[in-house]
Amino acid sequence: MKRRLLLQGGSAAFVLAAPALRLAFAQPSALPSALSAADWNKAGFEAKTAAEAIRQLGAGTPASSKDILIEIQDVIENGARTRIEVTSRIPDTRALSIVTDRNPYPLAATFTFGEGTEPYVSTLIKVAESGTVRVIVNAGGRLYATSRDVKTTIGGCG
């Protein structure tokens, strides 16, 4: 009997919340600007080479940094779903991007951080072939980078 009441209550709550959810997802302008995709780096995500993708992230060549930590397997069994964790210890980190040099579209992801947030990311990316995974960090108006070489035994493209 209690389970039936719980299910009825949950259904009623969903019915009441559904119009608000529909409004939020049907009208992107109703979302806060931080959640909209209007400012995404289209040219960077359409780049065909790692160098081109990095160029689209900002001006100049990134400086090498040991303050960017990458956690990723050295040998990846299935490149279609590869876990990567990135932490930036560089003060005033505003964004970090993950670039995989052998993917058809090398820019795998870009994350932005507000002031006072911890620049840490854990996500899944595709690593199509063995090669280099780079992380580019935008901090204090400058670009920093670090990289890891990885080997893929089963490609992420097939």
Sequence and secondary structure as in RCSB ss.txt:
>XXXX:A:sequence
MKRRLLLQGGSAAFVLAAPALRLAFAQPSALPSALSAADWNKAGFEAKTAAEAIRQLGAGTPASSKDILIEIQDV
IENGARTRIEVTSRIPDTRALSIVTDRNPYPLAATFTFGEGTEPYVSTLIKVAESGTVRVIVNAGGRLYATSRDV
KTTIGGCG
>XXXX:A:secstr
 HHHHHHHHHHHHHHHHHHHHHHHHH GGGS GGG STT  HHHHH SSHHHHHHHHSSS  EE SSEEEE  SE
ES TTSEEEEEEE STTEEEEEEEETTSSS EEEEEE  TT   EEEEEE   SSEEEEEEEEETTEEEEEEEEE
EESS TT 
